[in-house]
Amino acid sequence: MIVAAPTDRVLVLSLAGTSGIRALALSQALVGIGTSEQVRAARREFADLENVMFAVGSRDEIPWREHWFTLIVDTEGGPVTEAMQRALAEGGRIETGS
């Protein structure tokens, strides 16, 4: 299980496995990206949470400003991409898990 600090700005890569999203969202806001189908499903599943946002994207195309996220949760465990490095804030971390 991934543990995030209340001050972390969290990005969850791939919404295929959403088991950890609710637990993470209990302590801070987060953004999840995935396919359009995954985004629609996640929006339905987490409609009761006000501090989550879902957008279409991938590990290669993160639709967010540079150096914003302090924690990137990689649910697929793939290679670190340029887009991930661009989105990660200085001193941020990338963790694998769900």
N, CA and C atoms as an extended XYZ file, in Angstrom:
294
Properties=species:S:1:pos:R:3:atomname:S:1:resname:S:1:resid:I:1 pbc="F F F"
N         0.842       -1.191        0.000 N   MET     1
C         0.000        0.000        0.000 CA  MET     1
C         0.884        1.251        0.000 C   MET     1
N         0.547        2.180       -0.832 N   ILE     2
C         1.285        3.430       -0.949 CA  ILE     2
C         0.812        4.374        0.151 C   ILE     2
N         1.755        5.008        0.830 N   VAL     3
C         1.429        5.987        1.851 CA  VAL     3
C         1.854        7.353        1.336 C   VAL     3
N         0.917        8.286        1.367 N   ALA     4
C         1.210        9.640        0.905 CA  ALA     4
C         1.059       10.614        2.058 C   ALA     4
N         1.853       11.652        2.031 N   ALA     5
C         1.736       12.721        3.018 CA  ALA     5
C         0.547       13.599        2.650 C   ALA     5
N        -0.083       14.234        3.628 N   PRO     6
C        -1.226       15.110        3.333 CA  PRO     6
C        -0.888       16.232        2.356 C   PRO     6
N         0.380       16.592        2.261 N   THR     7
C         0.787       17.671        1.357 CA  THR     7
C         1.146       17.188       -0.039 C   THR     7
N         1.179       15.868       -0.245 N   ASP     8
C         1.521       15.347       -1.568 CA  ASP     8
C         0.470       15.713       -2.602 C   ASP     8
N         0.956       15.990       -3.808 N   ARG     9
C         0.099       16.164       -4.976 CA  ARG     9
C         0.278       14.890       -5.787 C   ARG     9
N        -0.755       14.046       -5.798 N   VAL    10
C        -0.637       12.668       -6.269 CA  VAL    10
C        -1.192       12.492       -7.677 C   VAL    10
N        -0.437       11.786       -8.500 N   LEU    11
C        -0.880       11.351       -9.815 CA  LEU    11
C        -0.881        9.835       -9.824 C   LEU    11
N        -2.004        9.233      -10.224 N   VAL    12
C        -2.100        7.794      -10.372 CA  VAL    12
C        -2.099        7.486      -11.858 C   VAL    12
N        -1.098        6.707      -12.301 N   LEU    13
C        -0.998        6.311      -13.700 CA  LEU    13
C        -1.778        5.030      -13.920 C   LEU    13
N        -2.617        5.023      -14.903 N   SER    14
C        -3.451        3.894      -15.293 CA  SER    14
C        -4.533        3.646      -14.262 C   SER    14
N        -5.733        3.648      -14.733 N   LEU    15
C        -6.887        3.428      -13.865 CA  LEU    15
C        -7.409        2.009      -13.973 C   LEU    15
N        -6.600        1.108      -14.520 N   ALA    16
C        -7.023       -0.287      -14.653 CA  ALA    16
C        -7.211       -0.919      -13.281 C   ALA    16
N        -6.328       -0.598      -12.354 N   GLY    17
C        -6.461       -1.094      -10.988 CA  GLY    17
C        -6.718        0.068      -10.062 C   GLY    17
N        -7.942        0.223       -9.587 N   THR    18
C        -8.302        1.404       -8.807 CA  THR    18
C        -8.427        1.126       -7.314 C   THR    18
N        -7.972       -0.029       -6.865 N   SER    19
C        -8.174       -0.406       -5.471 CA  SER    19
C        -7.553        0.577       -4.478 C   SER    19
N        -6.435        1.176       -4.813 N   GLY    20
C        -5.772        2.080       -3.876 CA  GLY    20
C        -6.225        3.521       -3.939 C   GLY    20
N        -7.042        3.864       -4.914 N   ILE    21
C        -7.426        5.262       -5.081 CA  ILE    21
C        -8.217        5.782       -3.888 C   ILE    21
N        -9.189        5.052       -3.438 N   ARG    22
C       -10.015        5.516       -2.323 CA  ARG    22
C        -9.156        5.734       -1.072 C   ARG    22
N        -8.269        4.806       -0.778 N   ALA    23
C        -7.413        4.949        0.397 CA  ALA    23
C        -6.519        6.189        0.288 C   ALA    23
N        -5.937        6.405       -0.886 N   LEU    24
C        -5.110        7.598       -1.081 CA  LEU    24
C        -5.936        8.870       -0.979 C   LEU    24
N        -7.129        8.857       -1.534 N   ALA    25
C        -7.971       10.056       -1.572 CA  ALA    25
C        -8.505       10.436       -0.199 C   ALA    25
N        -8.407        9.544        0.780 N   LEU    26
C        -8.864        9.883        2.119 CA  LEU    26
C        -7.956       10.907        2.786 C   LEU    26
N        -6.703       10.997        2.331 N   SER    27
C        -5.777       11.925        2.976 CA  SER    27
C        -5.421       13.145        2.129 C   SER    27
N        -5.654       13.114        0.815 N   GLN    28
C        -5.349       14.274       -0.022 CA  GLN    28
C        -5.988       14.136       -1.397 C   GLN    28
N        -5.938       15.220       -2.134 N   ALA    29
C        -6.481       15.226       -3.491 CA  ALA    29
C        -5.548       14.444       -4.405 C   ALA    29
N        -6.140       13.901       -5.465 N   LEU    30
C        -5.313       13.199       -6.440 CA  LEU    30
C        -5.915       13.287       -7.821 C   LEU    30
N        -5.060       13.044       -8.801 N   VAL    31
C        -5.435       12.998      -10.208 CA  VAL    31
C        -5.114       11.602      -10.710 C   VAL    31
N        -6.028       11.013      -11.451 N   GLY    32
C        -5.784        9.718      -12.070 CA  GLY    32
C        -5.915        9.850      -13.574 C   GLY    32
N        -5.037        9.190      -14.312 N   ILE    33
C        -5.135        9.219      -15.767 CA  ILE    33
C        -5.205        7.799      -16.308 C   ILE    33
N        -5.890        7.671      -17.437 N   GLY    34
C        -6.044        6.383      -18.092 CA  GLY    34
C        -6.744        6.560      -19.416 C   GLY    34
N        -7.238        5.470      -19.966 N   THR    35
C        -7.973        5.525      -21.231 CA  THR    35
C        -9.326        6.188      -21.006 C   THR    35
N        -9.990        6.565      -22.071 N   SER    36
C       -11.296        7.215      -21.916 CA  SER    36
C       -12.291        6.293      -21.224 C   SER    36
N       -12.235        5.002      -21.508 N   GLU    37
C       -13.132        4.050      -20.839 CA  GLU    37
C       -12.822        3.969      -19.347 C   GLU    37
N       -11.529        3.921      -18.995 N   GLN    38
C       -11.137        3.871      -17.591 CA  GLN    38
C       -11.546        5.137      -16.848 C   GLN    38
N       -11.420        6.276      -17.512 N   VAL    39
C       -11.803        7.551      -16.897 CA  VAL    39
C       -13.299        7.576      -16.621 C   VAL    39
N       -14.100        7.162      -17.582 N   ARG    40
C       -15.556        7.129      -17.362 CA  ARG    40
C       -15.914        6.206      -16.198 C   ARG    40
N       -15.307        5.034      -16.156 N   ALA    41
C       -15.594        4.079      -15.075 CA  ALA    41
C       -15.154        4.638      -13.719 C   ALA    41
N       -13.982        5.259      -13.666 N   ALA    42
C       -13.484        5.824      -12.404 CA  ALA    42
C       -14.372        6.976      -11.938 C   ALA    42
N       -14.828        7.797      -12.849 N   ARG    43
C       -15.720        8.897      -12.461 CA  ARG    43
C       -17.008        8.367      -11.844 C   ARG    43
N       -17.523        7.259      -12.379 N   ARG    44
C       -18.723        6.648      -11.784 CA  ARG    44
C       -18.402        6.044      -10.414 C   ARG    44
N       -17.308        5.290      -10.350 N   GLU    45
C       -16.956        4.592       -9.119 CA  GLU    45
C       -16.651        5.542       -7.962 C   GLU    45
N       -16.047        6.678       -8.269 N   PHE    46
C       -15.616        7.600       -7.224 CA  PHE    46
C       -16.406        8.909       -7.237 C   PHE    46
N       -17.626        8.851       -7.711 N   ALA    47
C       -18.472       10.051       -7.789 CA  ALA    47
C       -18.695       10.682       -6.419 C   ALA    47
N       -18.584        9.906       -5.357 N   ASP    48
C       -18.806       10.419       -4.002 CA  ASP    48
C       -17.598       11.178       -3.456 C   ASP    48
N       -16.460       11.103       -4.122 N   LEU    49
C       -15.253       11.788       -3.652 CA  LEU    49
C       -15.106       13.130       -4.357 C   LEU    49
N       -14.934       14.175       -3.574 N   GLU    50
C       -14.815       15.519       -4.138 CA  GLU    50
C       -13.371       15.912       -4.440 C   GLU    50
N       -12.421       15.140       -3.958 N   ASN    51
C       -11.020       15.528       -4.092 CA  ASN    51
C       -10.244       14.672       -5.096 C   ASN    51
N       -10.961       14.100       -6.065 N   VAL    52
C       -10.303       13.344       -7.131 CA  VAL    52
C       -10.690       13.912       -8.489 C   VAL    52
N        -9.775       13.791       -9.422 N   MET    53
C       -10.016       14.243      -10.788 CA  MET    53
C        -9.449       13.178      -11.710 C   MET    53
N       -10.142       12.902      -12.796 N   PHE    54
C        -9.682       11.897      -13.743 CA  PHE    54
C        -9.600       12.515      -15.126 C   PHE    54
N        -8.540       12.171      -15.854 N   ALA    55
C        -8.324       12.714      -17.191 CA  ALA    55
C        -7.750       11.625      -18.092 C   ALA    55
N        -8.013       11.769      -19.363 N   VAL    56
C        -7.446       10.845      -20.345 CA  VAL    56
C        -5.964       11.161      -20.492 C   VAL    56
N        -5.142       10.140      -20.411 N   GLY    57
C        -3.707       10.314      -20.549 CA  GLY    57
C        -3.004        8.982      -20.401 C   GLY    57
N        -1.694        9.032      -20.464 N   SER    58
C        -0.881        7.825      -20.324 CA  SER    58
C         0.465        8.215      -19.741 C   SER    58
N         1.286        7.216      -19.476 N   ARG    59
C         2.612        7.478      -18.920 CA  ARG    59
C         3.465        8.300      -19.894 C   ARG    59
N         3.108        8.267      -21.180 N   ASP    60
C         3.837        9.042      -22.187 CA  ASP    60
C         3.208       10.403      -22.471 C   ASP    60
N         1.972       10.579      -22.055 N   GLU    61
C         1.250       11.837      -22.300 CA  GLU    61
C         0.456       12.205      -21.052 C   GLU    61
N         1.110       12.950      -20.172 N   ILE    62
C         0.478       13.385      -18.924 CA  ILE    62
C        -0.036       14.799      -19.126 C   ILE    62
N        -1.367       14.964      -19.127 N   PRO    63
C        -1.957       16.272      -19.418 CA  PRO    63
C        -1.953       17.200      -18.196 C   PRO    63
N        -0.752       17.582      -17.770 N   TRP    64
C        -0.646       18.425      -16.587 CA  TRP    64
C         0.587       19.287      -16.703 C   TRP    64
N         0.643       20.347      -15.931 N   ARG    65
C         1.791       21.257      -16.011 CA  ARG    65
C         3.060       20.606      -15.468 C   ARG    65
N         4.182       21.187      -15.812 N   GLU    66
C         5.479       20.656      -15.427 CA  GLU    66
C         5.714       20.752      -13.923 C   GLU    66
N         6.385       19.737      -13.402 N   HIS    67
C         6.882       19.716      -12.028 CA  HIS    67
C         5.786       19.958      -10.988 C   HIS    67
N         4.622       19.385      -11.206 N   TRP    68
C         3.501       19.602      -10.293 CA  TRP    68
C         3.362       18.501       -9.238 C   TRP    68
N         3.458       17.265       -9.628 N   PHE    69
C         3.153       16.155       -8.726 CA  PHE    69
C         4.350       15.796       -7.846 C   PHE    69
N         4.079       15.631       -6.560 N   THR    70
C         5.134       15.234       -5.634 CA  THR    70
C         5.192       13.717       -5.470 C   THR    70
N         4.143       13.042       -5.910 N   LEU    71
C         4.101       11.582       -5.857 CA  LEU    71
C         3.380       11.064       -7.095 C   LEU    71
N         4.050       10.216       -7.840 N   ILE    72
C         3.425        9.536       -8.971 CA  ILE    72
C         3.334        8.066       -8.596 C   ILE    72
N         2.105        7.542       -8.605 N   VAL    73
C         1.874        6.134       -8.310 CA  VAL    73
C         1.709        5.422       -9.643 C   VAL    73
N         2.655        4.560       -9.946 N   ASP    74
C         2.669        3.834      -11.214 CA  ASP    74
C         2.073        2.454      -10.982 C   ASP    74
N         0.806        2.278      -11.309 N   THR    75
C         0.123        1.006      -11.051 CA  THR    75
C         0.534       -0.087      -12.030 C   THR    75
N         1.202        0.285      -13.117 N   GLU    76
C         1.628       -0.701      -14.113 CA  GLU    76
C         3.071       -1.142      -13.931 C   GLU    76
N         3.867       -0.342      -13.256 N   GLY    77
C         5.261       -0.700      -13.038 CA  GLY    77
C         6.123       -0.651      -14.280 C   GLY    77
N         5.789        0.206      -15.211 N   GLY    78
C         6.563        0.319      -16.440 CA  GLY    78
C         7.756        1.240      -16.280 C   GLY    78
N         8.439        1.509      -17.387 N   PRO    79
C         9.613        2.382      -17.333 CA  PRO    79
C         9.222        3.837      -17.057 C   PRO    79
N        10.129        4.558      -16.439 N   VAL    80
C         9.926        5.988      -16.205 CA  VAL    80
C        10.094        6.699      -17.538 C   VAL    80
N         9.117        7.517      -17.897 N   THR    81
C         9.134        8.204      -19.186 CA  THR    81
C         9.499        9.681      -19.027 C   THR    81
N         9.778       10.326      -20.149 N   GLU    82
C        10.040       11.771      -20.136 CA  GLU    82
C         8.858       12.528      -19.565 C   GLU    82
N         7.637       12.113      -19.918 N   ALA    83
C         6.441       12.790      -19.418 CA  ALA    83
C         6.344       12.687      -17.903 C   ALA    83
N         6.694       11.539      -17.352 N   MET    84
C         6.675       11.362      -15.898 CA  MET    84
C         7.712       12.272      -15.240 C   MET    84
N         8.898       12.319      -15.811 N   GLN    85
C         9.943       13.186      -15.264 CA  GLN    85
C         9.536       14.649      -15.357 C   GLN    85
N         8.873       15.021      -16.444 N   ARG    86
C         8.427       16.406      -16.626 CA  ARG    86
C         7.374       16.787      -15.592 C   ARG    86
N         6.476       15.856      -15.267 N   ALA    87
C         5.377       16.144      -14.343 CA  ALA    87
C         5.791       16.082      -12.873 C   ALA    87
N         6.910       15.428      -12.582 N   LEU    88
C         7.345       15.225      -11.202 CA  LEU    88
C         8.064       16.460      -10.667 C   LEU    88
N         7.626       16.912       -9.494 N   ALA    89
C         8.250       18.065       -8.842 CA  ALA    89
C         9.638       17.693       -8.326 C   ALA    89
N        10.480       18.686       -8.167 N   GLU    90
C        11.804       18.455       -7.600 CA  GLU    90
C        11.641       17.848       -6.201 C   GLU    90
N        12.365       16.781       -5.952 N   GLY    91
C        12.261       16.102       -4.672 CA  GLY    91
C        11.099       15.121       -4.596 C   GLY    91
N        10.311       15.022       -5.676 N   GLY    92
C         9.178       14.098       -5.709 CA  GLY    92
C         9.632       12.674       -5.890 C   GLY    92
N         8.664       11.752       -5.824 N   ARG    93
C         9.024       10.349       -5.949 CA  ARG    93
C         8.016        9.599       -6.806 C   ARG    93
N         8.486        8.505       -7.369 N   ILE    94
C         7.639        7.617       -8.145 CA  ILE    94
C         7.619        6.288       -7.410 C   ILE    94
N         6.412        5.793       -7.138 N   GLU    95
C         6.263        4.520       -6.447 CA  GLU    95
C         5.414        3.592       -7.293 C   GLU    95
N         5.737        2.318       -7.225 N   THR    96
C         4.964        1.301       -7.943 CA  THR    96
C         4.013        0.656       -6.965 C   THR    96
N         2.788        0.472       -7.403 N   GLY    97
C         1.792       -0.171       -6.563 CA  GLY    97
C         0.407        0.257       -6.954 C   GLY    97
N        -0.561       -0.093       -6.133 N   SER    98
C        -1.945        0.322       -6.387 CA  SER    98
C        -2.610        0.734       -5.110 C   SER    98
